[in-house]
Amino acid sequence: MNHSHSTEFGEILALFEDYIDGGYRRTRPERTAPAAGSGSSQPATADSRRPSAVSTVSTAAVSPAVSAPPAAPAAELSSEQRAAELRALEERVRSCALCALHQGRTNAVPGVGVLDPLVMVIGEGPGADEDAQGEPFVGAAGRYLDKWLEAINLSRTENVYITNIVKCRPPNNRDPLPAESAACTPYLARQIELVRPQAILSVGRVAGTLLLDSDLGIGKLRGRTWSYRGIPLVPTYHPSGVLRNDAWRRPVWEDLKRLRGLLDERLSRPGV
């Protein structure tokens, strides 16, 4: 695949405009927009729980609150073994009853994509369309996300894996409760180990703050590259939020260019 990305800024903004004007706005509870200037690249104050930027040695870690089944270290597994274990994990997700969200679901939504992807996209949770189909990001926000990925030469069917923090739809698309996120955390941590992405794109406040163990808003998290257990992580706004707020289109494009740039740098290394 040609990793050059010639899409110009004006073209991608026009693409975003087309999708907004095309009637793809999604009905979700409104979120509070970040304060003016919150996209600043000034370093955030960090304590011992929080990750540093990629240039430092500190990384974020997910601390499962619910014990996952014993599993061999992913580094010791072949591709075939990882694929088989990922399928088994998906089946556990589909029958999971660790939190109350399972009571209202039509389908649990484990994830979709390929092993060893260039990027793993992590959102907050399924919506109505995802709950109906059992696949992440298939509604309006998902169609918009696919355009984002296409703009930087990525595809969910070729070189991306997509999942969410929680695997069942919260009622009325509300934010997941802490106990709900904690119940799904072991699944997510094992998915990341098995999938082995080159980079992570977290979309939305919930995903960014959980993965980075931070209480900063997404407006302050985005604009920089972070690290999750040695994997570069780029936070950005959620596609559904951008469909409601045109002002976030330009920051998202900057984040996507950042992601593509770090991928190109990693792919240029010998042996990658």
C-alpha positions in Angstrom: 0.0 0.0 0.0 1.3 3.5 -0.9 1.7 5.3 2.5 2.0 8.7 0.9 -1.0 10.9 1.7 -1.5 13.7 -0.8 -4.9 14.8 0.5 -4.7 18.6 1.0 -6.1 20.4 4.1 -8.8 22.1 2.1 -9.9 18.9 0.5 -10.3 17.1 3.8 -12.1 20.0 5.3 -14.4 20.0 2.3 -14.9 16.2 2.8 -15.9 16.9 6.4 -18.2 19.6 5.2 -19.9 17.3 2.8 -20.6 14.7 5.5 -22.0 17.3 7.8 -24.2 18.9 5.1 -25.2 15.4 3.9 -27.5 14.9 6.9 -25.2 12.6 8.9 -25.7 14.4 12.2 -26.3 12.0 15.1 -28.6 12.5 18.0 -26.6 12.1 21.3 -26.7 13.9 24.6 -24.7 17.1 24.3 -21.3 17.2 25.8 -19.5 20.3 27.1 -17.2 21.7 24.5 -13.6 22.3 25.6 -12.8 25.8 26.8 -11.2 28.2 24.4 -7.5 27.4 23.9 -7.8 23.9 25.4 -6.2 22.5 22.3 -2.9 24.0 23.4 0.2 21.8 23.1 1.6 23.0 26.5 2.6 20.0 28.6 -0.1 18.9 31.1 0.6 18.6 34.8 1.1 14.9 35.6 1.4 13.0 38.7 2.8 9.4 39.3 -0.4 7.9 37.9 -0.4 9.6 34.6 1.7 8.9 31.4 4.2 11.3 30.0 4.5 12.2 26.4 6.1 9.7 24.0 9.5 11.4 24.4 9.8 10.1 28.0 10.0 6.6 29.4 6.7 6.7 31.4 3.8 4.9 29.8 0.1 4.5 30.7 -1.2 1.2 32.0 -4.7 -0.3 32.2 -5.2 -1.9 35.6 -8.0 -4.5 35.2 -10.5 -4.3 38.1 -12.0 -7.6 37.0 -9.8 -10.7 36.7 -9.5 -12.0 33.2 -9.1 -15.7 32.5 -5.4 -16.9 32.7 -3.7 -16.4 29.4 -0.3 -16.9 27.9 1.8 -13.7 27.2 0.8 -12.5 23.8 4.4 -12.1 22.8 4.8 -15.9 23.0 1.9 -16.6 20.7 2.0 -17.2 16.9 -0.3 -15.2 14.7 -2.6 -18.2 14.4 -2.7 -18.5 18.2 -3.4 -14.8 18.7 -6.3 -15.0 16.1 -7.8 -18.0 17.9 -7.5 -16.3 21.3 -9.0 -13.1 20.0 -12.0 -15.1 18.6 -12.4 -16.8 22.0 -12.2 -13.4 23.8 -14.9 -12.1 21.4 -17.2 -15.0 22.4 -16.6 -14.2 26.1 -17.6 -10.6 25.4 -20.8 -11.7 23.6 -21.9 -13.7 26.6 -20.5 -11.4 29.3 -22.7 -10.4 32.3 -20.1 -8.7 34.5 -22.1 -5.4 34.6 -25.7 -4.2 34.3 -25.2 -3.1 30.6 -25.7 -6.7 29.4 -29.4 -6.5 30.6 -30.4 -4.0 27.9 -28.2 -5.0 25.0 -29.3 -6.6 21.7 -25.7 -7.5 20.8 -22.4 -7.1 22.6 -19.8 -5.4 20.3 -16.3 -6.9 20.8 -14.5 -5.3 17.9 -13.6 -5.7 14.2 -10.5 -5.5 12.0 -7.2 -7.2 11.4 -4.3 -8.5 13.5 -1.1 -6.4 13.5 -2.9 -3.3 12.2 -1.3 0.1 11.6 -3.9 1.6 13.9 -6.3 0.5 16.7 -9.2 2.9 17.0 -10.8 3.0 20.5 -14.0 4.7 21.2 -16.2 4.9 24.3 -19.1 2.5 23.6 -21.6 1.2 21.1 -24.6 3.2 19.9 -28.0 2.0 18.7 -26.8 1.0 15.2 -23.8 -0.8 16.7 -26.0 -2.6 19.3 -28.3 -3.8 16.5 -25.5 -5.1 14.2 -22.9 -6.2 16.8 -20.1 -4.2 15.1 -18.4 -1.0 16.2 -18.8 2.3 14.4 -21.4 1.4 11.8 -23.8 4.3 12.3 -23.3 8.0 11.2 -20.2 8.4 13.4 -18.8 5.2 11.9 -19.3 6.3 8.4 -17.6 9.6 9.3 -14.7 7.7 11.0 -14.2 5.6 7.8 -13.7 8.9 5.9 -11.1 10.0 8.4 -9.2 6.8 8.0 -9.5 6.9 4.2 -8.0 10.4 4.3 -4.7 9.0 5.7 -4.7 5.8 3.7 -6.2 3.6 6.4 -9.1 1.1 6.2 -11.0 -1.0 8.7 -10.8 -3.9 6.4 -7.1 -3.7 5.6 -5.0 -2.2 8.3 -7.2 -1.1 11.2 -8.8 -2.7 14.3 -11.7 -0.9 15.9 -13.2 -1.4 19.4 -14.6 0.5 22.3 -13.9 0.9 26.1 -17.3 -0.8 26.9 -18.7 -3.5 24.7 -22.4 -3.0 25.4 -24.5 0.1 24.7 -25.1 2.4 27.7 -28.8 3.5 27.9 -29.5 6.5 25.8 -25.9 6.7 24.7 -24.8 8.1 28.1 -21.2 7.9 29.2 -20.2 4.5 30.7 -20.2 4.5 34.5 -16.9 3.8 36.2 -18.0 0.2 37.2 -19.0 -0.5 33.6 -15.7 0.7 32.2 -13.8 -1.3 34.9 -15.7 -4.5 34.0 -14.7 -4.2 30.3 -11.1 -3.1 31.0 -9.6 -6.6 31.0 -11.1 -7.4 27.6 -9.7 -4.2 26.2 -6.2 -4.7 27.7 -6.1 -8.2 26.2 -7.4 -7.1 22.8 -4.5 -4.6 22.6 -2.0 -7.3 23.6 -3.3 -9.7 21.0 -4.0 -7.3 18.1 -0.5 -5.6 18.5 -1.2 -2.2 16.7 1.5 0.1 15.6 -0.4 3.0 17.0 -3.7 3.8 18.9 -6.2 6.5 17.9 -8.5 7.2 20.9 -11.6 9.1 20.0 -13.6 11.1 22.6 -13.0 12.1 26.2 -14.0 8.7 27.8 -11.5 6.7 25.8 -8.7 9.2 26.1 -9.0 9.8 29.8 -9.3 6.0 30.7 -6.4 4.9 28.5 -4.2 7.7 29.7 -5.4 7.6 33.4 -5.9 11.3 33.2 -8.6 13.8 34.4 -7.8 16.2 31.6 -10.4 17.0 29.0 -10.0 15.8 25.4 -9.3 19.4 24.4 -6.1 19.3 26.5 -5.2 15.7 25.7 -5.3 16.1 21.9 -2.6 17.8 19.9 0.2 15.6 21.3 1.4 12.0 21.1 1.2 9.9 24.2 2.2 6.4 25.0 0.2 3.4 26.2 2.5 0.6 27.2 5.1 1.7 24.6 2.4 2.1 21.8 2.1 5.6 20.5 -1.4 7.0 21.2 -3.0 10.0 19.5 -6.2 11.3 21.2 -8.8 13.3 19.2 -12.4 14.2 19.3 -15.2 11.6 18.8 -16.7 11.6 15.2 -20.2 12.1 16.6 -18.9 15.2 18.5 -17.4 16.6 15.3 -20.6 16.1 13.4 -22.2 18.4 15.9 -19.4 20.9 16.2 -17.8 22.2 12.9 -15.0 23.9 14.9 -13.5 20.6 15.8 -12.9 19.5 12.2 -9.6 21.4 11.8 -8.1 20.0 15.1 -9.2 16.5 14.0 -7.4 16.9 10.7 -4.2 18.0 12.6 -4.5 14.9 14.8 -4.9 12.6 11.8 -1.9 14.1 10.1 0.1 13.6 13.4 -1.0 9.9 13.4 -0.1 9.4 9.8 3.3 11.0 10.3 4.2 8.8 13.3 3.1 5.7 11.3 5.3 6.7 8.4 8.2 7.3 10.7 7.8 3.8 12.3 7.3 2.1 9.0 10.5 3.6 7.7 12.5 1.8 10.3 14.4 -1.3 9.2 12.6 -4.5 10.0 9.2 -2.9 10.6 
